[in-house]
Every structure is written in structure tokens, then in C-alpha cells.
Amino acid sequence: MGSRGVGSDEPWGYGIGRVGADVTSVDVHLSDGSVVQASVAGGVWAAWWPTQELVAQVVPTLADGTVGQSPEIDTGTLELTLDEAAEGAPTSDESPEESVGEGTPGSGD
């Protein structure tokens, strides 16, 4: 899960995950109590929503109508920074350098 456009007038959040072959739908419960129905195809679910709310619970429904249990939600974070060329964006011959820092899952870092 993640969010984009943080600090902008139009932030949005998203979630993605894997599902078993018997899963026909996935409801994504957000931290504000709202529910988003995810798209499910090819063993993957994906959803987006027009807020920065976090995923609180992911609830799968199986083909026979049985509601599955929500897996534990990994709340770790990944920070990415993009270093641009000294005079602006990289040229077609240059590639931006990326720096990745990992937080500890569940720590909110």
C-alpha cells in the first residue's frame, strides 16, 4: 500500500496484493472506515482511492461466498529520493540515481 501526491491538493492511496485461485473479490477497509472494492485478476488484487487513508484490513471473498480472514497488514515504509542532474532533469543519456531506505515493518518509520 502507499500514497501519492502527499502534500498536493489531490493525494491518493493504493494497495496491491496476491490472492489464491478461489478468491473472487477483495474489500479493502481503510482507516477512516470506508471500504473500497479491489479489482481481482490473475492472482492479484489492486485498488486505489482518492485520499491518503491507510489500509486497515483486506477482506477476501471466495467463490463459494465464504468470507476469508484479513491477513496481517505490513505497515513498513519505503522511502525513495531522486537526485536530478545539476542543471535540471537528466538527459536521455543520463539516468537518475535512486536512494532507497527501508523502515522496519510495523514501526511507521
N, C-alpha and C positions, 0 to 999 in steps of 0.2 A: 504494500500500500504506500501511498505517498501523496504529496500535494504539489501543485504547480501554481505559478503566479502569486506566490506568497508576497504580501505587501502591495499587490496591484489591486485594481478595482474589480478584477474578475478572477479570483483564485478558484481552483478546482482540485478535487481529490480523486484518487483512483485506487483500485485494488485488483489483484490478479492472483490466481492460484490454480492448482491442479485438482482434478476430481476423478473419481472412479467411473467406470463404464456405466454403472447403474444410476448415476446422478443425472436427473433431468432438469433441475433448476436449482439456483442458489439465491438466497436472500441475504443481502449484506445489511446488517444493522449498524447504524452509525451512532457515534457518541451523543448526539442530540436526540436520539430516539427515533429518527426517521429510518425508513427501510428502502433500499434500492434493489431492484431485481437485476441480477447479473445476466450477461449473455453466457451461454454454456455451449461449447463445441469442441470436438477433438480432444477431450480430456482436460480442457482448460476452462476456467470461468474468468470473466473480466467485467468490471463495472467502473463507471465514473460518476461524479456528482458535482454540482456547481457550488461547493462550499469547501472549507478546509477541515470539516469534521473528520475525526478518526474512525476507523473501523473498530467496533466494539465486539461484534460477533458475526460469524459467517455460518448460515444455516442451510445445509443441502437438503433437497427432497429427492427421494429415489423414485424409480419408475413405477413401483407398486404403491406410491403415495406415502410411504413411511418417511417421516421427518428425521433426518440424521442429527448427530450431535455436532456442535460447533467445535472445530479444532482450537487449540491454544493459539492466540494471536501473537505473533512475533512483533514487538514494538521497537525493535532496534532501528537505528537510523544509519544512513549512508550520506556522507557529505561530499559533494563534488565541487571543485572550483576549476575555472577555465582561465588560463593565463593567455592573454592576447598578445600579438606582436606589438612591439614598441610603438608603431605608428597606426595601430588600429587592428582590424580583423586580419587573420592570416591570409596570405595569398594562396593561390591554387597549389603552389609548390611547397607550402609550409603546412604543418599540422599542429593544431593547438596541443599544449601539454595539459594533461589532466592530473589532478592530485586527489587521491581517494583516502578518506579517513573512515575508520569503522568505529561505531559505537557499540556498546555492549547491549545485546538484545534484552529488552525489558527495563533498561536503565533510563531511557529517554534521552541519552546523550547522542 
